[in-house]
Amino acid sequence: MPVPNTPKICFDRILPADLHRPQRMMNIGGRLRAVFEFRKRWMNGSTLKVRFLEGNSDQKTQVIEEANRWTAHANLNFDFTDDPGADIRITFDSNDGAWSFVGTDASSIPAHLATLNLGFLDRGTPTHEFGHAIGLGHEHQNPAGGITWNEPEVIRDLSGPPNNWTVDQIRHNVLNKYSNDQVRGTEFDPNSIMLYEFPARWTRNTSGTHGNDDLSDQDIAFIKSADAYPGRTDVGDPAIEAVALDVIDTSGVAANIGQPGEEDVFSFTVENAGRHTIETGGETDVFMSLFGPDSQTQKIAENDDGGIGRNSKIVVDLSPGGYFVQIRHFNQTSGTGSYSIRVVR
């Protein structure tokens, strides 16, 4: 949506469950974190299905070209398809601005509804929105952002037409910083595609920001790093090699994170619907994500320290089908170690 004397800006779509969820303010490992919402990341190596719910050929061509700027570096692929069950679904409603759900939040949206809207197609806008779709937030909300806002000016401009946002919406989309445990990556990047142009009068400590149409060097370095989607090699589908698990395994399967940033993927099959427990064992601090049924992109649940010590544990009712478990070390920069994993019904 346009704001006075600036290019158009977008807003994040947020799930109702996240609206009032408290965030712990902390600095993990002493590192400054960037605006990648790692808890909403797709499984690394996934192929995400993308469907146009409307649009002409020129619109679609531009979107495909700009979306694939990310997959040139991230270990992801986009499959543009008419599949009704697509992970990302696009509309071009000019009355609804530009927005996207962030990362795997799109999995919670009914299949007939859009997860990304492009109400305007300024160059760089599709790239920006697909950044949200794969888990990136707004750079100006980086906890290391360094922007001190002139809040009365921002609120006055965005409260009026054409945005007509409430104060809560303005704080959510512009003024509030992400918490340090919500995001990870790099320091503030003034050249990021995820940063919009803001006038100098909106800030108290800068001369404003400039708009960006292309991925910055820092965008590229981050999106292919261990904190995001590492492992992109050549063209073709990124490979996902899953280790099969028995559903009833009392001792657990031994595994190991041998290199920082490494991620292990396991699969198991549910024959009969019912409650299942997926848990890790050992001394290694791991983080678990569960996907399915019969999908490597439909996130069901995730857990950090729900098990014993720093182990992960998910207890969930599952229907028949195939499931995937992704395990990574909580500290992807330097964490390694052995662990075990089991699935019990």
PyMOL commands that set and color helices and strands:
alter all, ss='L'
color gray80, all
select helices_A, chain A and resi 16-18+28-30+38-40+57-71+103-108+125-133+139-141+151-159+167-175+200-202+217-223
alter helices_A, ss='H'
color red, helices_A
select strands_A, chain A and resi 11-13+47-52+77-80+88-91+98-101+116-118+242-244+253-257+263-270+274-281+286-291+299-303+313-318+321-329+337-344
alter strands_A, ss='S'
color yellow, strands_A
deselect
rebuild
show_as cartoon
